């Protein structure tokens, strides 16, 4: 990575050329793959799914026993509480972008210190994000330029593509919350999110990426 001159992850490199692996279009271009016409779900459907994810995440987090919310997730040093906060923050970062704040690598790295926020405080943050997202959509649904460029750190993408990423990014973490409940805590998730919610999204096949 020092040779390439970047500290971004993930990176896909070919010789001395590299792209951020989070932009599948850039990866395809670097690899010489013609993706043809790539279709995306309509913004209205993406917004609907984000609301379902936010509601579901809050529902699942309420099921976590108090004594276990600071346990660590598999493969990454963050707690169940921090994972839930991060899920809400993914959508909050979208709202910041819509208010003129470009998405940086640090936008997704904001976590409360272990034990710094109670479950109720994290849920209140999630409820506030959900309310602000609903307010934003009421205006954006009729006025947004979805093909305009998004100001993000990981490549050249449209606002439509960034909204899609926000949908599957938050959705992937909701899948992880459900998995933790069922497979680690042995608690049946209340009204689990259906797999149909991920149809048409570039979701990872696995719940955990490492």
N, C-alpha and C positions, 0 to 999 in steps of 0.2 A: 504494500500500500504506500510506503514511503517512495518507492520507485515511480508509482503512478501519480503521486502528488495529491492523494486524497485520504481523508480519514472517515469517509462515509461508509456505512454498512447498510444493506449488503451491496457488494460490488461485483459486477460481471465484467471481466476484462478479456480483450483479444489483442495480443501484442501490447502496444503501448496505449491503445484506446480503451476507455472504460466508460461504463454507464452505471447509474444507480439501479440495483436490481429490483427496486420497488416500481419502476416504470416498465411494464411488460412491452410496451411499444418500443421503447429505446433498446431493450434487450433484443427484441426481434430484429430491429434495424442493424444492430451491431453484429448479430449472427447471420445476417443476410436472409432472414426469413420474411416472406411476404404474408402478412396477416390478412390481407384483403380488407374487406369492409367489416369493421368491428362494431357490433350493435351494443347499445347500453339501455338498460331499463329507463323508462321515462322518469324525469325528476320527481314527479308527483308520487310515483311508486317507491322511489328511493326514500323520499321524505316519510312516507307511510311506514316503511320498514324500520327506519331509524327510530320512530316513535315507539313501535312495537318492541324494539330491542331495549330502549331506555326503560320502558315500563317493565319488561321482563327482568332486566338486570336488577332493578330495585326489588322486585318480588323475590328473586332468588337470594339476594344478599340478606334479606330479612330472615331467611331460613337458616343462616349460618349461626351455629352456637356462639355465644359471646366469647367463650374461652378459647375459640379456635380461629377467630378472624385475623389474628396476626401470625398464623402459620404460613410457611413459605410454599409458593407454587412450584410444581415440578419444572426443573430445568432453568429457572430464572430466579434471582434473588429479590423477589418482591412478594409481599404477603397477599392474602386473599382480599384484605381491606384495600391495599394499594392497587391491586388488579381492578377492583370495582371502581375506585376513584379514577384510574386511568381510562377505563371504558367511558365514563362520563366526560373526562377531559378530552377524549378524541373528538367528541361532538362539540365540545366547547371550543376546541381549536378551530373547527370549521366556522363557528360563529364569530370568532375573532377575525378570521380571514375575511368574512363578509363585512366586518367593521373596519377593514383596512389594514389589518396586522398580518403580514406575510407569515406563512407556515415555515418555521425553522426546525432544525433537528431538536432543539430544546423544547419545542412546543409539546412534544409527546413525552418529555422526561420529568414532568412535574408530579411528584408524589409527596404525600404527607409523610413525615418521619414516622417510624413505627410507634404506634400508640398516640400519635399527636392529634388524631381525629377519632371521635367516637363513631359507632355505626350510625347513630341518628344524624350526625353532622355530615357524613358522607352521603346518606340518603337525602338529606336536605339539599346538598349540592347537586345531586342527580335530579331532584325534582325541579330545581331552579334551571338547570340546563334544559330539561325537557320543556318547561314553560317558555323559555326564551327561544328555543328552536321552533316551537309552535307559532310564536309571535312572528319570528322571522319568516316562516313559510307563508303566512297569510299575506305578506307583502311580496315575497319573491315569486310566488306561484304565477303571477301575471306580468312581472316586469323584468325577470332575470334574463341576462344574456348568457345562456348556458354554454355557448361555444367560445366565449371569450377566455383568454388565458388565466389560469390560476397562478397565484404567486406562492409556489411551493419549492422546497429545497431539493426534491428528488427527480426533477426532470420537467419537460415541457408537456403539460397536460391542460385540458380545458376545465372550466368550473364544473361541468357535467361529470367529467372523469374524477375530479377531486371529491365531488359529492358521492359518487359510486364508491370510491375508496373509503370514505368516512362510514358508509353503510356496512361494507364487509369487514372493515377493521373493528368497529364496535361490535358487529355481529359475531366475529370470531371470538372475542373475549366473552361474549354472552354464552357461547358454546362451552367455553372453558369453565365458567361458573357452574353451568349445569353438570359438567363432567365431574368437577370437584365435589359437588353435592352428592351425586349418585355413586361415584367410584371411590372416593376417599372418605367422605363423611357418612356414606350409606344412608342418605336422606333423599327421598324421591322429590325431584324438583316440582314445585307447584305450577301447574299449567305450563309444561315445558314448551319451548319454541319449536314449531314444526320444521322439518327439513325443507318443506316447501318455501320457507322464508328465504332460503339461500339460492333457490333456482334463479338462474340468469346472472348470478354474481360470480366473480373469479375467486371463489372461496378455496382455501387450502383443503386438501382431502382430510388431513389429520387435524385433530383438535389442538395438538401441541406441535410446534415447529422445531422443537429441539429439547 
